[in-house]
Amino acid sequence: MASVLHGLRAARVTPLGELHTPPRMTAVLLRLTVQVVLVASLWRGLYADTGNSAGLTRDQAVTFAVLAVLASRLRELDQQAGRDSVLQHMHYGTIVYWYLRPLSPQRYYALRALGEQLYGLAWALLGYGVCLAAGVVEPPASATVAAAFAVSMLLGQWVLHYVMLLLDQLCFFTIRNHSAMLILIFAQNLLSGVYAPLWFFPDWFITLSGFLPFQATLNVPLSIYVGRIELGDAVAQLAVQAAWVVVLALFTRWVWRRAARLVISQGG
């Protein structure tokens, strides 16, 4: 019972910081609304003189871009405000307390990330419902497509969790890595399709991204949703996503063990 309570407390750390700060929630709502409006307007403008580009129609492109904005809310909570990011803990030397709590650092990190994603999911579902009712995004072509998208999205968020974990684990091996993390986060967003569907990039870029886990986080599930990846090809893509989950899980577990040997108090 105590373990369950500790887990619930860990999962609600960052969401509580948001819920107890109404101005921050208002800012999130305003920013999300502006992003959706601007992205939808941009892609409709780009398709003003063409009906199809990179295998996507205007409605497919708009749907992909708007869903990418909504999906970004799943892991966009502000850990910095609560001084609970790994980078801050390493800077202030408080990371040592992660190793003194009843929960292991691995479990605490996973539960906290789960709480963040569930909170972000509520925002994403709310935005999706509004956009769907307003006709900004198209519904999935069938229930089968919706199911494949849901499974792919789950796997994609799982992959994203491990990718973000690797970025945080980088803090254990470098003293100052803020710039490096910004570069890696930019690469994650670019290669996952947050900025634009990967289908618009050159063939060599798409081929290169196929050897990296980033496109499995967002580009694959959204491509299934809009129909750019057919159901016949979706099974293979789901298998690739699952393989990335296994590989990254094993690798991050190994890195956790290496990181534990390097824990020192820096600046605290």
N, C-alpha and C positions, 0 to 999 in steps of 0.2 A: 504493500500500500504506500509506504514512504517513497519507494522508487517511482511509483506512478505520479505522486504529488510533485516530486522533484522534476519529473519530465514535463508535467503541465506548466510548472513555473518557468522552466527553460523555454518552452514553446511560446509563451506569451510575452517574453521580454521585450522584443522590438514592437509588436503590435500595441502593447499597452502604452509605450512611449508615443505612438501615433494617436491613439484614442484619447489620451490625456492632454493632447495639444490640439484643440479644435482649429486654431489658425493654420496649422500644418495640413490638416485634412482639407480645409477650404482651398489651400494653395494647390494641393494634389488634384482636387476636382477641377479647379480652374485650368491648371496646366494640361490635364488629360483632355479636357474639352477643346482647348485651343489646338492641341496636337492633332486630335482627330479631325477637326474642321480643316486645318491647314493641309494635312496629309491627303485627305479626300479631295480637296480642291486642287492640290498640286497634280495628282495622278489623273484627275479628270481633264485638267488643262493639257497634260502631256499627250493625252489620247484624243485631243480635239480634232486632229486632222488624220487620224488613223484608227482602224477598227481592231487591229491585232498587232502585237509586237512581242517578240521573244516567246511566242506561243501563248500569250495571255491576252484576253480581251480587256476592254476598259473596266468592266465590272469585276473581273477576276483580279486585276491589278489593284483596284481600289480596295476590294475586300482583303486581299493579302496585306496591303500596307496598313490598313486600319486595325486589323487583327494583330499585326506586329506591334503596333503602339499599345494596344490593350494587353498583350502578352508581356510587354516590358514591365508592367506593374507587378508581375508575380514576384520579382526579386529586386524591387527598386525602393525598398524601405531605407530610411536614414539611420544606419547604425552609428554614424559619426556623432549625432546629437546625443545619444545615450552613452557615448564613449565605450561602446561594446564591439568595436571592430578589432580584428586581429592586429591590424597595423597600429592602432592606438595602444592596445595592450602591450605590444612589443616595445613601443616607444617609451611608455611610462613604466615599464617593468612589471605591470600587473598581470601579465600572462601566466605568471607562476601560480596565481590563485586558481587557474583552470585545472591545475594538477593537484589541488588540495580540496576540491569540492567532492561531495558524494558521487556526482556523475563524472565519468571520464571525459576528457576533452573531446574525444570523437563523438560520444553520445550527446554531450551538451551542444556541440556545433550542429549535429544533425537535427536535434529536436528544435533548436532555435530556428534553423533554416525551414523546417516544416511549418512552424508557426507563422513565419514570414510569408511563406508561399500560400498558406491557407487564407491569410489576411489579404494578400495580393489577389488571390483568386476571387474573393468577394468583390473587389473593385473591378476586376476584369469581366466577371459575369454581369455585373450591373451595367458596365459600359457596353457589353455585347448585346444585352437585352434592349437597351436604348437605341443603339445603332441598327439593330435588326428591325425594330419597330419603325424606325425612321427611314428605312430603305437604304441606309448608307452601305451596309454589307449584305451580301446574298446569303441565304441559308444553304446548308450542305445539300448536295444533289439528291441524297437518299439517306435512309437510316444507317445503311451499311457504311457509307462514307463518313457519316457522323461518328460511328463507333470506331472506325479505323483512325479517324482524326483524334478521338479522345485517347485511344491507346498510344498513338504516336506522340501526342502532347505530353502524356504522363512520362513516357520514356525520355522525351526531349528535356523535360524539366529535371528528370533524374540525372541526365548527362550534364545539364547546366549546373546542377548542384555540385557535381564533382569538379567541373571546370572552375567554378568560383572557389571551391575548396582548395584546388591547386594554387590559385592565385594568392589565397590567404596563407597557404603553407609556405609560399615563397618568402614570406616575412621572417620565417625562422632561419633562413639561410643568408639573408642580406640585412645590413644595418639600416640603410635608407633606400627604399624601393618604391616610393610613391609614384615617381615618374614611370618606372617600369610597369607598375600595375595599371596606370592610366593607358599606356600603350597596349597592354594585353587586353584590357577591357574594350578598347577601341577595335582591336582585331577581332575579338569575340563578336561584337555587334556587327561589324562589317561582314564577317564570314558566315554569320548565322542568318543574315537576311533582314536584320532590324532596319537598316538604312534603305535597302532596296532588295527586291527578290534576286537571288543569285542567277536566275535565268537571263537577266539583262547584262551580265558580265561576259567577258570573252571566254571562249572554250577552255583556254589554258588555265584561267582563274577557277572555273568550275571544276576542272579536273584536279587541280591542286587542292581545292577545298574538300574534295572527296576523300582525301587521305587524312583529314583532320576531323576532330569531333564536333567542331562548331556548327556545321550545317545541320547536324542531327538534333540540335537544341531547338531550332525554330523553323528553318527553311523546309525541312521535310514535313512536319505536321501541317504547316500552312499550305504547302504545295498539294498535299493530299486533300485538304479542305476545299481548295478552289478548283481541284480537278487537274492540275498540272501534272501530278503523279497519278496515274490510273490505278484502280483497285488491284489490277493484275500485277502491278509492280510494287504495290504498297507492302506486301508480305516481305519481300526482300529488303525493303527499306527499314521495316520494323526489326528485322533480324540484325541489320547493321547497327541500329540504335541500341538494341539489347546487348550486342557484342561490346559496344563502347561502354555501356554501363558496367559490365563485368570487368573489362580491362581497367577502367578508371577507378573502380572500387578497389581492386587489388593494388593498384599503384598508389593510391592515396593512403591506403592502410599501411603500406610499406613506408611512405613518407612520414606518417604520424610517428612511427617507431623511431625513425631517424631524427625527427624534430624534437622528440622528448629528451634526447641526449644533448641537445644544444640550448635548452632553456636556460637563459641567464637574465638577470635584472638589468635592463638598459634604461638609464635615465630616471628610474623611480627611487 
